[in-house]
């Protein structure tokens, strides 16, 4: 770290009148917006889960779905790194500051330049990707045999334009978020899943009514349909805000330069999880059929609570922290950052406990249908249990990394990411091959690396801000752990009574037992939290009551 004082960032030179004009009533973490985003992202995650359930039932959990998962991951990793990682984060940070300094007109001009540049650059990347797909597949999934690799190449080439669609969708989402519009952008990914499910299944049946490997071409085209929907549904709301796109090739602009400067380090920092997942795919491709898809299923389930809590908090806090940094209000910046992390821990710690203890019945209820058998369900459950180890770290990183960007400390997460990727490679080797844990070792490595990444960044941010309400956070964590222990006791009891025969239970009986366990565990956790006087839980409950009262 450079040793700068908390108020000596480059933005501290902004005239004092700007800070005076900031409406303190609005410069607070918008828990209502976070709730809206959480629900919207949860809808998207549930629809994504439904998409994988349908794929698993139609194609099973073997070589065919390994090929599709790997093919989708190649353009999807570029989306995560550029569209929803580096580009989105850098754009929202700069766009929010442009609004604060120059108003809407200057911000719209910046959006025109960035959208034009994005379209041209990513179109070129798509063309290059299509041309060099065989080399990419050979490098990223080296363990695939000839037939499996050929299917992966064909599917990847179809889905490559997906990155352009979702990159533009991410830009639109960033503009809307910066204008405090959160609902429709968060729902846009749900439309992606709807388009990919409906279009993919119908086209798949048209290509092959028996849903053999050829039907996967329909799923790949359905992915493009979903990407087009994700972009299209956001445009009317942006138009109502007064934005009209005009191509602008004047890229020698301070705002564009700031975004590009942020993007370089952000590609690595914001995409650490995605890079590690891709590395896991490389290892998994050498372990036999099904491993890549099993890991994908487990990661998808781990992302349900992550999407509901971590992504929502990260989305809301980025523009807020950027505005506070521009205003030079470091006490408020510190307080809102700490508050967002505490809320993330409050909701992800019990989620992690539940996923680890109920992994087998959860996977069985959700996926063990059609061609997806009990053995495949058990293997996916093993990965889920180990992925859940890093759930809290993932959620906190969504908030903490954004705070570094808001302070223009973009190189710090990048350097920590280098260490995280190197550590992931080491852990992968130790757990997968050294200890013989197979694909479970890959999931465990990813969870440990996410936790390591968070802890290092937390220490560095605390040093940067001089304090970060650590004592208050530790006190809350102690209470949450005690409440989570009560939740774990409920899950343990259910495993010995309600779910002791889950492997042979009929579906309806198993589903009912699982739902009873989940509801009982949630009630016990909330009851213990109220008894322990967890302040953040009272805030959450009060906000929920207000929402229900308004709905009534």
Secondary structure, 3 states (H helix, E strand, C coil): CCCCCCCCCHHHHCCHHHHHHCCCCCCCCCHHHHHHHHHHHHHHHHHHHHHHHHHHHHHCCCHHHHHHHHHHHHHHHHHHHHHHHHHHHHHHHHHHHHHHHHHHHHHHHHHHHHHHHHHHHHHHHHHHHHHCHHHHHHHHCCCCCHHHHHHHHHHHHHHCCHHHHHHHHHHHHHHHHHCCCCHHHHHHHHHHHHHHHHHHHHHHHHHCCCCCHHHHHHHHHHHHHHHHHHHHHHHHHHHHCCCCCCCCCCCCCHHHHHHHHHHHHHHHHCCHHHHHHHHHHHHHCCCCCCHHHHHHHHHHHHHHHHHHHHHHHHHHHHHHHHHHHHHCCHHHHHHHHHHHHHHHHHHHHHHHHHHHHCHHHHHHHHHCCCCCCHHHHHHHHHHHHHHHHHHHHHHHHHHHHHHHHHCCCHHHHHHHHHHHHHHHHHHHHHHHHHCCCCHHHHHHHHHHHHHHHHHHHHHHHHHHHCCCCHHHHHHHHHHHHHHHHHHHHHHHHHHHCCCCCCCCCCHHHHHHHHHHHHHHHHHHHHHHHHHCCCHHHHHHHHHHHHHHHHHC
